[in-house]
Amino acid sequence: MPWFLENEAAPVAKRKRKLAEPETFRVILLNDHFTTMEFVVEILMFIFRKSEGEANRIMLDIHRQGRGVAGVYPWDIAQTKAEQVHAAARQNEFPLRCVVEKN
């Protein structure tokens, strides 16, 4: 053993660690009787990066079923998107709400 390694510990076998996938959460937009369909489509396109066609489909789900999944994300991203929705709705004087649920 070279002199510069005399005080070093023997190498430890490297362990392979399995990284778990992060938990995912759904951001769900809730229907109300005041927010316009156009505003919901804009929210879906600009905050959730949906195409116009997909945004219209989700908006109709919200309108017909009372709720619709805007996207599935890790917790911090889902929470941030929900806050962005609420801020945009307040700024435009709409009561649009959304919730974050475990996927």
Helices and strands as residue ranges (DSSP letters): G 3-5, E 24-30, H 37-46, H 52-65, E 67-74, H 75-91, E 97-102
